[in-house]
């Protein structure tokens, strides 16, 4: 008979002990794993969105990159200066622009931020019957739409003095118009609007001019006292 070869790598007692521990564990916990089932509340399910890497081409398919035609200059066409737009500026702290019809609200917001360096709280858009897109840009609370409109020369004293040219003395009116045009964008047009009415005369024009000159030299409260 062949001699019996003994395996001395693992002692017999240690092997028996490990088997006994495994049997004990199986008896206590069971051989089947107690995995918690996922609760499903809908009969439909969708596959997970797996990682999709971007293309890394070996060479460009076009020799020159395509120019972005819808930049911030193309998005904002021009500001509206209608009566309703002016009321929005004064009452709702909102600027009104005509924008590109393909521009969305995020693009309009970034374009206004880049062009005028102002923070935007909200943008509402609509398509006019003539096909143009109108954007109502509501400014952040720490920005005044009237000051921004004056700064970007959206409207100034000239816009309010022109309708009253027939009521005023020619020399005084031309002088007032020239001075106000020189200071365009630095005047408080809202105050001028409240001080002008249908019965305006040359004295009113001179008072308006005096108010605007004082507005440049002092604060709003001081200017109101000087005009009054």
C-alpha positions in Angstrom: 0.0 0.0 0.0 1.0 3.6 -0.7 2.0 5.7 2.2 -0.7 8.3 3.2 0.4 11.9 2.5 -0.8 14.2 5.3 -1.6 17.9 4.5 0.2 19.9 7.2 -0.8 23.3 5.8 -4.1 23.6 7.8 -4.5 21.7 11.1 -7.5 19.5 11.3 -8.8 21.2 14.4 -8.8 24.7 12.9 -10.6 23.5 9.7 -13.2 21.7 11.8 -13.7 24.9 13.9 -14.2 27.1 10.9 -16.8 24.7 9.4 -18.6 24.7 12.7 -18.7 28.5 12.8 -20.1 28.6 9.3 -22.8 26.1 10.2 -23.7 28.1 13.2 -24.0 31.3 11.2 -26.1 29.6 8.6 -28.5 28.3 11.2 -28.8 31.7 12.9 -29.2 33.9 9.8 -30.3 31.4 7.2 -28.7 30.5 3.9 -30.8 32.9 1.8 -29.9 36.6 2.1 -32.6 38.9 3.5 -32.3 41.7 1.0 -34.9 44.4 1.2 -37.2 44.6 -1.8 -37.6 47.9 -3.6 -41.1 49.3 -3.2 -42.6 50.1 -6.6 -45.5 52.5 -6.8 -45.9 52.6 -10.6 -46.2 49.8 -13.2 -43.8 51.6 -15.6 -40.1 52.1 -15.3 -37.3 53.7 -17.4 -33.8 52.7 -17.9 -31.1 54.8 -16.1 -29.4 57.5 -17.9 -25.9 56.1 -18.3 -22.7 58.2 -18.9 -22.4 59.4 -22.5 -19.0 60.8 -23.2 -18.5 63.7 -25.5 -16.9 63.2 -28.9 -13.1 63.7 -29.1 -12.5 64.0 -32.8 -9.0 63.5 -34.2 -9.3 66.5 -36.6 -11.9 69.4 -37.0 -14.6 68.6 -39.5 -14.7 72.3 -40.5 -11.7 74.5 -41.1 -13.2 77.6 -39.3 -15.6 77.4 -36.3 -19.1 78.7 -36.9 -19.7 82.2 -35.6 -22.4 82.6 -32.9 -25.0 84.7 -34.7 -27.2 85.0 -31.7 -24.8 87.0 -29.4 -26.0 89.6 -26.9 -26.0 92.3 -29.4 -28.3 90.3 -31.7 -30.6 89.2 -28.8 -31.4 92.7 -27.6 -32.7 94.7 -30.6 -33.8 97.9 -29.0 -35.7 99.2 -25.9 -39.3 100.2 -26.2 -40.2 103.8 -25.3 -44.0 103.6 -25.6 -46.3 105.0 -22.9 -47.0 101.6 -21.5 -43.3 100.8 -21.4 -42.6 104.0 -19.5 -45.3 103.1 -17.0 -43.7 99.7 -16.5 -40.4 101.5 -15.7 -41.9 103.8 -13.2 -44.4 101.5 -11.5 -43.0 98.0 -11.8 -39.2 98.5 -12.0 -39.3 96.8 -15.4 -37.5 97.5 -18.6 -39.2 96.5 -21.9 -37.1 95.4 -24.9 -37.7 94.0 -28.4 -35.6 90.9 -28.7 -34.8 88.3 -31.2 -37.7 85.9 -31.7 -35.3 82.9 -31.2 -33.9 84.1 -27.9 -35.1 82.4 -24.7 -35.4 83.9 -21.2 -32.0 82.7 -20.0 -30.3 84.3 -23.1 -32.2 87.5 -22.6 -31.2 87.7 -18.9 -27.5 87.1 -19.7 -27.6 89.6 -22.6 -29.1 92.4 -20.4 -26.5 91.6 -17.7 -23.7 91.8 -20.2 -24.9 94.9 -22.0 -26.1 97.1 -19.1 -24.3 95.4 -16.1 -27.5 95.0 -14.1 -29.0 92.1 -12.2 -32.3 90.7 -13.5 -34.9 89.3 -11.2 -37.4 87.9 -13.8 -38.0 87.9 -17.5 -41.4 87.6 -19.2 -41.8 87.3 -22.9 -44.6 87.5 -25.5 -44.9 87.4 -29.2 -46.6 90.5 -30.6 -49.2 90.3 -33.4 -46.5 91.7 -35.9 -44.2 88.7 -35.1 -41.7 90.6 -32.9 -40.8 89.2 -29.4 -41.2 91.6 -26.5 -39.4 91.0 -23.2 -40.4 92.5 -19.9 -37.1 92.5 -17.8 -37.8 93.0 -14.1 -34.7 94.3 -12.4 -33.4 93.2 -9.0 -34.7 95.2 -6.0 -31.3 97.0 -5.5 -31.5 98.5 -9.0 -33.8 101.3 -10.1 -35.2 100.9 -13.6 -35.6 104.7 -13.9 -31.9 105.3 -13.2 -30.9 102.5 -15.5 -33.1 104.0 -18.3 -31.6 107.4 -17.8 -28.1 105.9 -17.8 -28.6 104.0 -21.1 -30.4 107.1 -22.6 -33.6 105.2 -22.9 -35.4 108.5 -22.5 -34.3 111.9 -21.2 -35.5 115.5 -20.8 -35.5 116.0 -24.6 -38.2 113.4 -25.0 -40.5 115.3 -22.6 -39.7 118.9 -23.9 -40.3 118.2 -27.6 -44.2 117.8 -27.3 -44.4 121.3 -25.7 -42.4 123.2 -28.4 -45.5 125.0 -29.7 -46.3 126.3 -26.2 -42.9 127.7 -25.5 -41.0 130.8 -26.6 -38.6 129.7 -29.4 -35.4 131.1 -27.9 -36.0 129.7 -24.4 -37.1 126.3 -25.8 -34.1 125.9 -28.1 -31.8 126.9 -25.2 -33.5 124.5 -22.9 -33.4 121.7 -25.5 -29.7 122.1 -26.2 -28.8 122.2 -22.5 -30.9 119.2 -21.7 -29.5 117.3 -24.7 -26.0 118.0 -23.5 -26.9 116.5 -20.1 -28.8 113.6 -21.7 -28.9 110.5 -19.5 -28.1 112.3 -16.2 -31.5 113.9 -15.6 -34.5 112.7 -13.6 -37.1 112.4 -16.3 -39.8 111.1 -13.9 -39.9 114.4 -12.0 -40.0 116.3 -15.3 -43.0 114.3 -16.4 -44.9 115.2 -13.2 -44.1 118.9 -13.6 -45.3 119.1 -17.3 -49.0 119.4 -18.2 -51.1 120.5 -21.1 -51.0 124.2 -20.0 -47.2 124.4 -20.0 -45.7 127.7 -21.1 -42.2 129.2 -21.5 -41.9 129.7 -17.7 -42.5 126.0 -17.2 -39.7 125.2 -19.7 -37.3 127.5 -17.9 -38.3 125.9 -14.6 -37.7 122.4 -16.0 -34.3 123.5 -17.3 -33.4 125.0 -13.9 -34.5 121.8 -12.2 -32.2 119.7 -14.5 -29.2 121.9 -13.9 -29.8 121.8 -10.2 -30.2 118.0 -10.4 -26.7 117.7 -11.7 -25.2 119.7 -8.8 -27.2 118.4 -5.8 -29.3 115.5 -4.6 -32.9 114.8 -5.5 -34.3 116.3 -2.3 -32.4 119.6 -2.8 -33.4 119.8 -6.5 -37.1 119.4 -5.6 -36.9 122.3 -3.2 -35.1 124.5 -5.7 -37.7 123.9 -8.5 -40.7 124.3 -6.1 
